[in-house]
């Protein structure tokens, strides 16, 4: 029996996911890997390896067992996510249940603002449309802006274009000149980089008292610290790297271990801050946009591919 082993990269087990950035889009049906590793399936793997030029892949023998099957699962979610080292009984029902569990719990997610916090008072608030965590969280909260018309797309996801919060998840209430921290999960973009040159990008905070739900990303990116950029209806509040130097998810990667988490630790969220402008009035509702530029994720040595994410939220000035 044979399996595929990565020579260039290290993978850390079935509870983690690994993105193969060399392939922008590929889907291999799971059913192909339900086959025992006969000469036919080895030929299939060899052909795929040659087709996609996986120079870093090699086949190495592992102990055979009539009651187990070792296979690799490729999963498409715009990028490729790689699940490794699954050993299970050769039983279709069991296999289906385990794969569903993997699909529900271990896909690398993208990122959004989980919660806002007024630094000092400790009061918390949430982004528009936030209803807590569930199985559809990634689909509900992810707003990917990409494609040839990326700059013309609205700054807010369609479900976040109205100034409204859900029951139990109110908007933040904070005062003028208050420092506000936004928290988000790195979801593998920090601790499991796909290559040595991959860069997880920069984040930006923009604010406005005159929000437009259809405002294109181009206009928001033109705002400046002094409020005189673009259409002059908003300003840049803060900018910084996506990786705050502290955040990591639990896994066995060197980064996670260096940051004191490791496979069995508690996740540390990323944090970025901005200050509420002092020229607002008590009772105002101030709209804030969190913008993440993820366009160098394939690596700084590769062509830039425009890919942006946003979260939209409001702050009641007290």
PyMOL commands that set and color helices and strands:
alter all, ss='L'
color gray80, all
select helices_A, chain A and resi 30-34+39-51+92-105+137-141+150-152+158-160+217-221+254-258
alter helices_A, ss='H'
color red, helices_A
select strands_A, chain A and resi 2-6+18-19+57-61+68-76+80-89+115-118+124-125+144-146+172-174+179-184+202-208+234-241+270-275+285-293+307-317
alter strands_A, ss='S'
color yellow, strands_A
deselect
rebuild
show_as cartoon
